[in-house]
Amino acid sequence: MKTVRSFICEMKQIVISMPFLVSCMIVTILEFTAGFYLTGDGKELSILEVLISFSREDMEKNVLFSSFAAFESGVGSWLKLFVPIIATLPFVALFRDETSTGYRRFRIVSEGKVRYCMVKILTCFFSGALTLTIGTLLFSLMTGIFFPSVQQFDKESIHLILAPYGTNSIALIMLCQFLMIFLYGGFWGSICLGLVGAVKNKYLIVGIPFMLKYMWQQYIDKIDGMGPDTLLYAFQEKNSIFGILIVYGIILAISVLVFLVAMGRKEDIGV
């Protein structure tokens, strides 16, 4: 119970912090700037540009302008590029503040090293997961308001847009998509765990995952393997979710192990 209470208190600190609130807003903004509609002259309009350029009546004539289509476009594009920074920022800001003020050592003495590390691991994952989930939830609510609902269109149009998912249940699709977003955010939020124990500069801690993701993507493009964003599209592309989770789980386990070793060494040498 002490671990749970400590975790809840830490998450409260996270969700009311400025880095967390700013990161959630950035998620929403990035999703609105995702490419959405290709015009006749070959120009790609973002979701925000579509809202400005087309009237409600025009959007209700084309299922490609539905709120569901806008949501699907928004969770990709720029969000994928910057997720290593966005997901890690709230946790890194809190951790570095604790370290610089000496509060970290006080907590370790009062809570114990094992409980402290366990709480940090959970906080790191859930802060990244909630950052993406809350930002995307706000985006989803706004697209639901500004774009026509997919149920307003005829059955053939609805079947066309939902065919890749193998189901006509919008609620089930959205639930699965948010689950993937939650896990995706938690994964990239946890990537910084191994770094916070070994690197002092908070800008490097936030920036290194971005570079690692870029190198991972470049390598995968050459061998056609599992990319860093596969988890985000696991449900849509009908990939083996268990296989994906195993690969991501191994990476997270390495990050956690580095964190535990680094934190143990720091305390043992009195840092």
C-alpha positions in Angstrom: 0.0 0.0 0.0 2.9 2.4 0.7 4.1 1.8 -2.9 0.6 2.6 -4.3 0.3 5.7 -2.2 3.7 6.9 -3.2 2.9 6.2 -6.9 -0.4 8.1 -6.7 1.3 11.1 -5.0 4.0 11.2 -7.7 1.4 10.9 -10.5 -0.4 13.9 -9.0 2.8 15.9 -9.1 3.2 14.9 -12.8 -0.4 15.7 -14.0 -0.4 19.2 -12.4 3.0 20.1 -13.6 3.6 22.6 -16.4 5.7 20.1 -18.5 2.8 17.6 -18.5 0.1 20.1 -19.4 2.3 21.6 -22.2 3.1 18.2 -23.5 -0.6 17.2 -23.7 -1.3 20.4 -25.6 1.6 19.8 -28.0 0.1 16.3 -28.7 -3.2 17.8 -29.7 -1.6 20.5 -31.8 0.7 18.0 -33.6 -2.3 15.8 -34.4 -4.2 18.8 -35.9 -1.2 19.5 -38.2 -1.2 16.0 -39.6 -1.7 15.6 -43.3 -5.4 14.7 -44.0 -6.7 15.6 -47.5 -5.1 15.7 -50.9 -6.5 18.3 -53.2 -6.9 18.1 -57.0 -3.7 20.1 -57.6 -1.7 17.7 -55.4 -1.5 19.8 -52.3 -1.9 18.0 -49.0 -4.0 19.8 -46.4 -3.7 19.3 -42.7 -6.7 18.6 -40.5 -6.7 22.2 -39.3 -6.5 23.5 -42.9 -9.4 21.3 -43.9 -11.5 22.9 -41.1 -10.6 26.3 -42.5 -11.0 25.5 -46.2 -14.2 23.4 -46.2 -17.7 24.2 -44.9 -19.7 21.7 -42.8 -22.0 21.0 -45.8 -19.0 20.1 -48.0 -17.6 17.7 -45.4 -20.9 16.0 -44.9 -20.8 14.9 -48.6 -17.6 12.9 -48.3 -16.9 10.1 -45.8 -13.2 11.0 -46.0 -14.0 14.1 -44.0 -15.6 12.1 -41.1 -14.4 12.6 -37.6 -13.2 9.0 -37.6 -11.0 9.6 -40.6 -9.6 12.8 -39.1 -8.8 10.9 -35.9 -7.0 8.2 -37.8 -4.9 10.7 -39.7 -4.1 12.7 -36.6 -2.5 9.9 -34.5 0.3 9.6 -37.1 2.5 12.0 -38.9 4.2 14.6 -36.7 3.2 12.9 -33.5 5.3 9.9 -34.4 8.3 12.1 -35.1 8.3 13.9 -31.8 6.9 11.3 -29.4 10.3 10.4 -27.8 10.6 14.0 -26.6 6.9 14.6 -25.7 6.5 11.4 -23.8 9.6 11.7 -21.7 9.5 15.4 -20.9 7.1 15.3 -17.8 9.0 12.6 -16.0 12.5 13.9 -16.8 11.5 17.4 -15.6 10.3 16.0 -12.2 13.2 13.6 -11.8 15.9 16.2 -12.5 14.2 18.7 -10.1 14.3 16.1 -7.4 17.9 15.4 -8.0 19.0 19.0 -8.1 17.2 19.9 -4.9 18.4 16.8 -3.0 14.9 15.6 -2.5 15.7 12.3 -4.2 18.1 11.2 -1.5 15.5 12.1 1.2 12.9 9.9 -0.5 15.3 7.0 -0.8 16.1 7.2 2.9 12.4 7.5 3.9 11.0 5.0 1.4 13.8 2.6 0.7 15.7 2.2 -2.6 13.5 -0.7 -3.9 10.2 1.1 -3.4 11.7 4.4 -4.8 12.9 2.7 -8.0 9.6 0.8 -8.4 7.6 4.0 -8.1 9.9 5.7 -10.6 9.5 2.9 -13.1 5.7 3.0 -12.9 5.6 6.8 -13.0 7.8 6.9 -16.0 5.6 4.6 -18.0 2.3 6.1 -16.9 3.4 9.7 -17.4 4.3 9.0 -21.0 1.1 6.9 -21.5 -1.2 9.6 -20.1 0.5 12.4 -22.0 -0.3 10.8 -25.3 -3.7 9.5 -24.2 -5.0 12.8 -22.8 -3.7 14.9 -25.6 -5.2 12.5 -28.1 -8.5 12.3 -26.2 -8.8 16.1 -26.4 -8.0 15.9 -30.1 -10.7 13.2 -30.5 -13.3 15.3 -28.8 -12.6 18.3 -30.9 -12.7 16.3 -34.2 -16.0 14.8 -33.0 -17.3 18.4 -32.7 -15.9 19.9 -35.9 -16.2 17.0 -38.3 -19.4 15.0 -39.2 -19.8 11.6 -37.5 -19.1 8.6 -39.6 -22.6 7.2 -38.8 -24.1 10.1 -40.9 -23.0 8.5 -44.1 -24.4 5.6 -46.1 -23.6 2.0 -45.3 -21.3 1.6 -48.3 -19.2 4.6 -47.4 -19.0 3.4 -43.8 -17.9 -0.1 -44.9 -15.3 1.4 -47.1 -13.6 3.3 -44.3 -13.9 0.5 -41.7 -12.9 -2.4 -44.0 -9.2 -2.5 -42.8 -10.3 -3.1 -39.2 -12.5 -6.2 -39.8 -15.4 -4.8 -37.7 -18.1 -2.1 -38.0 -18.0 -1.2 -34.4 -16.6 2.3 -34.1 -16.6 2.1 -30.3 -14.4 -1.1 -30.4 -12.0 0.4 -32.9 -11.6 3.6 -30.9 -11.1 1.6 -27.7 -8.4 -0.5 -29.3 -6.8 2.6 -30.8 -6.6 4.3 -27.5 -5.1 1.2 -25.9 -2.4 1.2 -28.6 -1.8 4.9 -28.0 -1.6 4.4 -24.2 1.0 1.6 -24.6 2.9 3.5 -27.3 3.2 6.6 -25.1 4.2 4.4 -22.1 6.9 2.7 -24.1 8.5 5.9 -25.4 8.1 7.5 -22.0 10.0 4.6 -20.4 12.9 4.7 -22.9 14.5 7.5 -20.8 14.6 5.4 -17.7 18.1 4.0 -18.4 19.3 7.6 -19.2 18.1 9.4 -16.1 20.3 7.2 -13.9 23.4 7.5 -16.2 23.1 11.0 -17.7 23.0 14.3 -15.8 22.0 16.7 -18.6 18.2 16.7 -18.9 18.4 17.9 -22.5 20.4 14.9 -23.4 18.0 12.6 -21.6 15.1 14.0 -23.7 17.1 14.2 -26.9 18.8 10.8 -27.0 15.6 8.8 -27.3 14.7 11.0 -30.3 18.0 10.1 -32.0 17.6 6.4 -31.1 14.2 6.4 -32.7 15.5 8.0 -35.8 18.4 5.5 -36.1 16.0 2.6 -35.5 13.7 3.8 -38.3 16.6 4.3 -40.7 17.8 0.7 -40.0 14.3 -0.8 -40.4 13.8 1.0 -43.7 16.7 -1.0 -45.1 15.7 -4.5 -43.8 11.9 -4.1 -43.8 11.5 -5.2 -40.1 9.5 -4.1 -37.1 9.7 -0.3 -36.9 9.6 2.0 -33.8 5.9 2.9 -34.5 4.6 -0.6 -35.2 2.8 -0.7 -31.9 0.7 2.4 -32.8 -0.7 0.5 -35.9 -0.9 -3.0 -34.4 -4.7 -3.2 -34.5 -5.2 -1.5 -37.8 -2.6 -3.6 -39.7 -3.6 -6.8 -37.9 -0.1 -7.5 -36.8 0.7 -10.0 -34.0 0.2 -7.8 -31.0 1.9 -10.4 -28.8 5.0 -10.5 -31.0 5.1 -6.7 -31.0 4.7 -6.5 -27.2 7.6 -9.1 -26.8 10.0 -6.9 -28.8 8.9 -3.7 -27.1 9.0 -5.5 -23.7 12.6 -6.6 -24.3 13.6 -3.0 -25.0 11.8 -1.7 -21.9 13.5 -4.5 -19.8 16.9 -3.3 -20.9 16.0 0.3 -20.1 14.7 -0.7 -16.6 17.8 -2.8 -16.0 20.2 0.1 -16.9 18.2 2.4 -14.6 18.4 0.0 -11.6 22.1 -0.6 -12.1 22.8 3.1 -12.5 20.7 4.1 -9.5 22.2 1.3 -7.3 25.7 2.4 -8.2 24.9 6.1 -7.5 23.6 5.4 -4.1 26.5 3.0 -3.3 29.1 5.6 -4.1 27.2 8.4 -2.4 26.2 10.4 -5.5 
